[in-house]
């Protein structure tokens, strides 16, 4: 068989190959170690220089044409197979989404959105800060003395590789020193950072994760907290009470929320007040609302608050004779437990799909004041 007839036969058979297996067999037949084209290449060594000069280009051209034909046919076969696969694996995008599985919004995230919606309507901005905080912002600037129990190792998660003298007298003195670092125990450092960065007046809420060494049915080492801060001229305790009443009525969607302010002590506020909320017994369950002194009612401690301590305002670089303010803080997880009847805080972080399906929220349950910030879990 001549080179021309071999090439013509090879191209015809390659073009007619029906699948990848047949094409691979032809490749071995022509270009394999024992293939017919490979055999022709081996004859070049036995030819004279004149014959090699004449036959060599023909044999190499044959090999190249067979190689190109094999590649082109393989591409065509692969394209046809892909087209057939795409045609057989269609997906009707007009069909409704399956009922399961579907994701859900965690109750903490839902309550965070509800709080942001309420306070945005009251003119508060959302401020954030680092979860890995230094000792000065977390304790010292909040007027917490060195002997305060919250600074103890059994209450606070300190980082072991950051042992300086443990405190700084001021933010300027802290520059250049090795600060003691920790996981923030509250979101109050955000208040200090905001006042230092923006000055006054200021009206913010600071939601976020905080960390304390505690764990039981109502405490976890990591939980969520939201704090509020208002600093302006002429601020007094009446402004604080009105703000908290307005917030709690909107959050629990009840107009009969009654507050009781009890004197207390927090290093960063003076005077300080614990806020109790009246509750009533409904079917053996405590539901917030009504006067706590009425029969069948009682008082539940809900949050801490007070007027910002003069020293805290000074630490932030402001004049306490010119600026006054109030602050409050409440656990987001606790609010979620009260509003949506949950009894174990640890379940918030277990990742149990059954719990999430029961208490989780749809992504369409967006809190709005016009429709009521609550949603059906």
C-alpha positions as CSV (number, residue, x, y, z in Angstrom):
1,X,0.0,0.0,0.0
2,X,1.4,3.4,-1.0
3,X,1.7,6.3,1.4
4,X,-1.1,8.1,-0.5
5,X,-3.5,5.2,-0.3
6,X,-2.6,4.6,3.4
7,X,-3.3,8.2,4.2
8,X,-6.6,8.2,2.3
9,X,-7.8,5.0,4.0
10,X,-6.8,6.3,7.5
11,X,-8.6,9.6,7.1
12,X,-11.7,7.9,5.8
13,X,-11.8,5.4,8.7
14,X,-11.1,8.1,11.3
15,X,-13.9,10.3,10.0
16,X,-16.3,7.3,10.2
17,X,-15.3,6.4,13.8
18,X,-18.5,6.4,15.9
19,X,-17.2,6.7,19.4
20,X,-14.2,7.3,21.5
21,X,-13.3,3.6,21.8
22,X,-13.3,3.1,18.1
23,X,-11.2,6.2,17.7
24,X,-8.7,5.1,20.2
25,X,-8.4,1.7,18.4
26,X,-7.5,3.6,15.2
27,X,-4.9,5.7,16.9
28,X,-3.2,2.6,18.1
29,X,-3.5,1.0,14.7
30,X,-1.8,3.9,12.9
31,X,0.3,5.7,15.5
32,X,1.0,3.0,18.1
33,X,4.4,1.4,18.5
34,X,3.3,-1.3,16.1
35,X,1.2,1.0,14.0
36,X,1.4,1.2,10.2
37,X,2.5,4.9,10.2
38,X,5.0,4.2,12.9
39,X,6.4,1.4,10.8
40,X,6.9,3.7,7.9
41,X,8.8,6.1,10.2
42,X,11.2,3.3,11.2
43,X,12.1,2.7,7.5
44,X,13.7,6.1,7.2
45,X,16.9,4.9,8.9
46,X,17.5,2.2,6.3
47,X,17.0,4.6,3.3
48,X,19.8,6.3,1.4
49,X,20.1,10.0,1.8
50,X,18.5,10.6,-1.5
51,X,15.5,8.4,-0.7
52,X,15.2,9.8,2.7
53,X,15.1,13.3,1.3
54,X,12.2,12.3,-1.0
55,X,10.2,9.9,1.2
56,X,10.8,11.6,4.6
57,X,8.6,14.6,4.0
58,X,5.8,12.4,2.7
59,X,5.9,10.1,5.7
60,X,6.0,13.0,8.2
61,X,3.2,14.7,6.4
62,X,1.1,11.4,6.7
63,X,1.8,11.2,10.4
64,X,0.8,14.8,10.9
65,X,-2.4,14.5,8.9
66,X,-3.5,11.3,10.8
67,X,-2.7,13.1,14.1
68,X,-4.8,16.1,13.2
69,X,-7.6,14.0,12.0
70,X,-7.7,12.0,15.2
71,X,-7.7,15.2,17.3
72,X,-10.5,16.8,15.2
73,X,-12.6,13.6,15.4
74,X,-12.1,13.4,19.1
75,X,-13.2,16.9,19.6
76,X,-16.4,16.3,17.5
77,X,-17.2,13.1,19.5
78,X,-16.7,14.9,22.8
79,X,-18.9,17.8,21.7
80,X,-21.7,15.4,20.6
81,X,-21.5,13.5,23.9
82,X,-21.7,16.8,25.9
83,X,-24.7,18.0,23.8
84,X,-26.5,14.7,24.4
85,X,-25.8,14.9,28.2
86,X,-27.1,18.5,28.4
87,X,-30.2,17.5,26.5
88,X,-30.9,14.6,28.8
89,X,-30.2,16.5,32.1
90,X,-32.5,19.4,31.8
91,X,-33.7,21.4,34.8
92,X,-37.1,23.2,34.7
93,X,-36.4,26.4,36.5
94,X,-40.1,27.3,36.6
95,X,-40.8,24.5,39.1
96,X,-41.2,25.6,42.7
97,X,-38.2,25.1,45.1
98,X,-38.3,21.9,47.1
99,X,-39.8,22.1,50.6
100,X,-36.7,20.5,52.1
101,X,-33.9,21.2,52.7
102,X,-34.0,25.0,53.2
103,X,-32.0,27.3,55.4
104,X,-33.4,29.5,58.2
105,X,-32.4,32.7,60.0
106,X,-31.1,32.0,63.5
107,X,-33.2,33.6,66.3
108,X,-30.2,35.7,67.4
109,X,-29.8,37.2,63.9
110,X,-33.5,37.8,63.7
111,X,-33.6,39.6,67.1
112,X,-30.5,41.7,66.0
113,X,-32.4,42.8,63.0
114,X,-35.4,43.7,65.1
115,X,-33.3,45.7,67.5
116,X,-31.6,47.6,64.7
117,X,-35.0,48.4,63.1
118,X,-36.4,49.8,66.4
119,X,-33.4,51.9,67.3
120,X,-32.9,53.2,63.7
121,X,-36.4,54.6,64.1
122,X,-35.2,56.4,67.3
123,X,-32.3,57.9,65.5
124,X,-29.5,55.5,66.7
125,X,-26.7,54.5,64.4
126,X,-25.0,51.0,64.6
127,X,-21.4,51.0,65.8
128,X,-19.0,48.1,65.9
129,X,-15.6,47.3,67.4
130,X,-13.0,44.5,67.7
131,X,-13.8,41.4,69.6
132,X,-10.1,41.0,70.5
133,X,-9.8,44.1,72.8
134,X,-7.1,45.6,74.9
135,X,-7.3,46.0,78.7
136,X,-7.5,49.8,78.5
137,X,-10.7,50.0,76.3
138,X,-12.4,47.0,78.0
139,X,-11.8,48.0,81.6
140,X,-9.7,51.1,82.5
141,X,-11.5,53.6,80.2
142,X,-14.8,52.3,81.7
143,X,-13.7,53.3,85.2
144,X,-13.2,49.7,86.3
145,X,-10.5,49.5,89.1
146,X,-7.7,47.0,89.1
147,X,-9.5,45.1,92.0
148,X,-12.8,44.7,90.1
149,X,-13.9,41.0,89.9
150,X,-14.5,41.2,86.2
151,X,-10.7,41.6,85.6
152,X,-10.1,38.2,87.3
153,X,-8.8,35.3,85.2
154,X,-11.8,33.1,86.1
155,X,-14.2,35.7,84.5
156,X,-12.2,37.0,81.5
157,X,-10.4,35.2,78.7
158,X,-7.0,36.8,78.5
159,X,-4.4,36.0,75.8
160,X,-1.3,34.4,77.5
161,X,1.3,36.0,75.2
162,X,0.4,39.6,76.0
163,X,1.6,40.2,79.5
164,X,2.3,43.8,80.0
165,X,1.7,45.6,83.3
166,X,-2.0,44.8,82.8
167,X,-3.3,48.3,82.5
168,X,-2.6,51.8,81.2
169,X,-3.5,55.1,82.9
170,X,-4.7,56.6,79.6
171,X,-4.8,55.9,75.9
172,X,-1.8,58.2,75.2
173,X,0.3,56.4,77.9
174,X,-0.7,53.1,76.3
175,X,1.0,53.9,73.1
176,X,4.3,52.1,72.8
177,X,3.5,49.8,75.7
178,X,2.6,46.1,75.3
179,X,-1.1,46.0,76.1
180,X,-2.8,43.1,77.8
181,X,-5.2,41.6,75.2
182,X,-8.4,39.7,75.9
183,X,-11.7,38.7,74.4
184,X,-14.0,41.6,75.2
185,X,-16.4,40.9,78.1
186,X,-19.0,43.4,76.9
187,X,-19.6,45.8,73.9
188,X,-19.0,48.8,76.1
189,X,-15.5,49.4,74.5
190,X,-17.3,50.3,71.3
191,X,-18.8,53.3,73.2
192,X,-15.3,54.5,74.2
193,X,-13.9,54.1,70.7
194,X,-16.9,55.9,69.2
195,X,-16.6,58.9,71.6
196,X,-12.9,59.1,71.0
197,X,-13.3,58.9,67.2
198,X,-16.4,61.0,66.7
199,X,-16.7,63.2,69.8
200,X,-20.2,64.4,70.9
201,X,-23.1,64.4,70.4
202,X,-23.4,60.7,69.8
203,X,-26.4,58.3,69.6
204,X,-25.4,54.7,68.9
205,X,-26.2,51.0,69.6
206,X,-23.3,48.5,69.8
207,X,-24.5,44.9,69.1
208,X,-22.0,42.0,68.9
209,X,-20.5,38.9,70.4
210,X,-18.9,39.0,73.9
211,X,-17.1,36.4,76.0
212,X,-17.1,35.4,79.6
213,X,-16.0,32.3,81.5
214,X,-19.4,30.9,82.4
215,X,-21.6,28.1,81.2
216,X,-25.0,26.8,82.3
217,X,-28.6,26.8,81.1
218,X,-28.7,30.6,81.1
219,X,-25.0,31.4,80.5
220,X,-22.6,30.5,77.7
221,X,-18.9,31.4,77.3
222,X,-19.8,33.4,74.1
223,X,-23.1,35.3,73.9
224,X,-24.6,38.4,72.2
225,X,-25.1,41.8,73.7
226,X,-26.4,45.1,72.6
227,X,-25.5,48.3,74.3
228,X,-26.8,51.8,73.8
229,X,-25.2,55.2,74.3
230,X,-26.5,58.7,74.1
231,X,-24.2,61.7,74.8
232,X,-25.5,65.2,74.4
233,X,-26.2,68.4,76.3
234,X,-28.8,68.3,79.0
235,X,-29.3,64.5,79.1
236,X,-31.0,63.2,82.2
237,X,-32.5,59.9,83.6
238,X,-35.9,60.7,82.2
239,X,-34.5,60.4,78.7
240,X,-33.1,57.0,79.6
241,X,-36.5,55.7,80.9
242,X,-38.4,57.0,77.9
243,X,-36.0,55.4,75.5
244,X,-36.1,52.0,77.3
245,X,-39.9,52.1,77.5
246,X,-40.3,52.9,73.8
247,X,-37.8,50.2,72.9
248,X,-39.4,47.4,75.0
249,X,-42.9,48.2,73.9
250,X,-41.9,48.1,70.2
251,X,-39.8,44.9,70.7
252,X,-42.4,42.9,72.7
253,X,-45.3,44.5,70.7
254,X,-47.2,45.4,73.9
255,X,-48.3,48.8,75.1
256,X,-48.7,47.6,78.7
257,X,-44.9,47.2,79.4
258,X,-44.2,48.7,82.8
259,X,-40.7,49.4,84.0
260,X,-39.2,49.7,87.5
261,X,-35.9,51.3,88.0
262,X,-33.8,50.1,91.0
263,X,-30.6,51.7,92.3
264,X,-27.6,49.6,91.5
265,X,-23.9,50.0,90.9
266,X,-21.8,49.8,87.7
267,X,-18.4,51.4,87.5
268,X,-19.1,53.2,84.2
269,X,-22.4,54.8,85.2
270,X,-23.5,57.1,88.1
271,X,-26.2,56.9,89.1
272,X,-26.8,53.3,88.0
273,X,-30.1,51.5,87.8
274,X,-31.3,48.0,87.2
275,X,-34.4,47.9,85.0
276,X,-37.1,45.4,86.0
277,X,-40.1,44.7,83.7
278,X,-43.5,43.6,84.9
279,X,-44.8,40.2,84.0
280,X,-48.0,38.2,84.3
281,X,-48.7,34.5,84.6
282,X,-50.4,33.2,81.4
283,X,-51.0,29.5,81.4
284,X,-48.1,28.9,83.8
285,X,-45.7,30.9,81.6
286,X,-44.3,34.3,82.4
287,X,-45.3,36.9,79.8
288,X,-43.9,40.4,80.0
289,X,-46.6,43.1,80.5
290,X,-48.6,44.7,83.2
291,X,-47.8,46.1,86.6
292,X,-45.5,43.8,88.5
293,X,-47.2,44.7,91.8
294,X,-50.6,43.6,90.7
295,X,-52.0,40.1,91.8
296,X,-50.7,37.3,89.6
297,X,-47.9,39.6,88.4
298,X,-44.2,40.0,89.3
299,X,-41.0,41.8,88.4
300,X,-38.2,40.4,86.2
301,X,-34.7,41.9,86.0
302,X,-34.0,42.6,82.4
303,X,-31.1,45.0,81.9
304,X,-28.6,47.4,83.4
305,X,-28.3,51.1,82.7
306,X,-27.5,54.5,84.1
307,X,-26.0,57.9,83.5
308,X,-22.5,57.8,82.0
309,X,-19.9,58.3,84.7
310,X,-18.0,61.6,84.5
311,X,-14.7,59.8,84.5
312,X,-15.7,57.7,81.4
313,X,-16.6,60.9,79.6
314,X,-13.2,62.3,80.6
315,X,-11.4,59.1,79.4
316,X,-13.1,59.7,76.0
317,X,-11.6,63.2,75.8
318,X,-14.8,65.1,76.4
319,X,-15.8,67.7,79.0
320,X,-18.2,66.2,81.5
321,X,-19.4,69.6,82.5
322,X,-20.6,70.2,79.0
323,X,-21.7,66.7,77.9
324,X,-23.9,64.2,79.7
325,X,-25.2,60.8,78.6
326,X,-26.9,57.6,79.4
327,X,-26.0,54.0,78.6
328,X,-27.7,50.6,78.8
329,X,-26.9,47.0,78.0
330,X,-29.0,43.9,77.5
331,X,-28.3,40.3,76.3
332,X,-29.7,39.7,72.9
333,X,-29.9,35.9,73.6
334,X,-32.0,36.7,76.7
335,X,-34.3,38.9,74.7
336,X,-34.8,36.1,72.2
337,X,-35.5,33.6,75.0
338,X,-38.1,35.9,76.6
339,X,-39.9,36.8,73.3
340,X,-39.9,33.4,71.6
341,X,-40.3,31.2,74.7
342,X,-37.0,29.4,74.8
343,X,-35.7,27.8,78.0
344,X,-32.1,26.8,77.4
345,X,-29.4,29.2,76.1
346,X,-27.0,26.4,75.3
347,X,-29.3,25.2,72.5
348,X,-28.5,28.4,70.6
349,X,-25.1,27.1,69.8
350,X,-25.6,23.3,69.4
351,X,-26.4,23.5,65.7
352,X,-29.3,21.0,66.1
353,X,-31.2,21.1,62.8
354,X,-34.4,20.2,64.6
355,X,-34.1,23.2,67.0
356,X,-33.3,25.5,64.0
357,X,-36.3,24.2,62.1
358,X,-38.5,24.9,65.1
359,X,-37.2,28.3,66.2
360,X,-35.6,29.5,63.0
361,X,-37.1,32.3,60.8
362,X,-37.7,32.5,57.1
363,X,-35.4,34.9,55.2
364,X,-38.6,36.7,54.2
365,X,-39.4,37.6,57.9
366,X,-37.9,41.0,57.7
367,X,-38.7,43.1,60.7
368,X,-40.5,46.4,60.0
369,X,-42.1,48.8,62.4
370,X,-45.1,49.2,60.1
371,X,-45.9,45.5,60.2
372,X,-44.6,44.8,63.7
373,X,-41.0,43.7,64.3
374,X,-42.0,40.3,65.5
375,X,-42.2,37.3,63.2
376,X,-43.7,33.8,63.4
377,X,-40.9,31.3,64.2
